[in-house]
Amino acid sequence: MTTPLESAKRALNYEIEALKEATKNLDDNFTKAVELILKGPGRLIVCGMGKSGLIGGKIAATMASTGTPSFFLHPAEALHGDLGMVTEDDVVLLLSNSGETEEIIRIVPFLRRIGAKIIAMVGNIESSLAKNADIVLNSYVAREACPLNLAPTSSTTVSLALGDALACALIEARGFKEKDFARFHPSGSLGRRFISVKDLMHSGDSIPMVGPDVILREAVVKMSHGGFGALVIVDDSKKLLGVFCDGDLRRYFEKKNDLDVAISEVMTANPKRTYPERLAMEALKTMEDKAITSLPVVDAETHVVGFLHLHDILKARLV
């Protein structure tokens, strides 16, 4: 009697062999498929029935998250109105191991009438679907990993892998980078790494800002009301002159007790600052290196356009 471990190893080996065969079956049609998707003015629409449909949904999701506008179209729903989602500018990737799936075959004439291009991912390159496609990707497998050679196992693995291969080729062809990926994953850990200062900074009236002639007594009140424990000192044109924080106040009181001095006399001139386009993670490193909790945000002419506090970074879960 076969043990579960032996069964698992046999299934994996069948699928490994199927992937090796799929690699050998790659030809110029794969390159043509990439070029068709890359140069097409529309979307990539992925369509499959049953288990192939589940694989198609994953392929569409991977494409969409890596720079290729894509969505999954259920073939049965397509025949009941959802074909209205398809335009002549689109490329449709049809998945069918047999190449004879009824729901898939039935929509082909309508896709032709619309004018969309068709890529068929099939296990039988002599099938009806293959003969009616613009480009054929061979997903043939010698047998399923299922011990009955019935349940879609090796075939779905190959289809999924070919979909990943298409996505990877398109990523490289588009020059798609980490920052591009992060734009489509704003809630993920990678997306948070690429949040910029302008995404987190306070702006407008929420900037704790005073002029250089404000006396320390008034400045302390404003600093307290602001809740940041810091002030940005600017001239009439809002150019950065300095900063003053609660640490500066404590150090000042160790030496003097005069609250009627101008803030310009006790501020830290030429302070560290950051820029709106800078990554928030880089601004955080500046704070950590200089043991400070906030940074004024300035433009190219050093006009203050925002204010970034450590708490803003913590709220964004960057650390």
Beta strands, then each sheet from edge to edge (+ up, - down):
strand 1: 44-48
strand 2: 70-72
strand 3: 91-96
strand 4: 117-122
strand 5: 135-138
strand 6: 209-210
strand 7: 230-234
strand 8: 240-245
strand 9: 268-269
strand 10: 294-298
strand 11: 304-309
sheet 1: 2+ 1+ 3+ 4+ 5+
sheet 2: 6+ 7+ 8- 9+
sheet 3: 10+ 11-
end
